[in-house]
Amino acid sequence: MKRKQPSVIDQLRAAVEVSPMTRYRIGKLTGLDKGLLSRFVHGESGLSCESIDTLCELLGLELRPVKAKAPKPKQRASKAAKKPTRKKAKRPTRKATRKKGGK
């Protein structure tokens, strides 16, 4: 089974943990509370987009596209493979049900 790439948030958490700076220092430089950073690293809290942007800038991280495989197009079933549909029987019209010579 192919291993899935870690999410952006997981990568950011790992970058904060391996950073040579303490969470206190990161908090001072970014304006984020060190408690919030600690909760974020432990998966107990999230960060706003602005906070993530500031944190990435400080840690020298960037978001960039990864070449992904294009999804396979769905194959259309051929006419021969399709199940035949039943046609509904036509109901007789009023004219056809009248007796000849009647009113």
Protein Blocks (a to p, Z undefined) as FASTA:
>chain_A
ZZddddfklmmmmmmmmpmbdfklmmmmnopafklmmmmmnopaccdfklmmmmmmmnop
acdddddddddddddddfklpccdddddddddfklmpcghiZZ
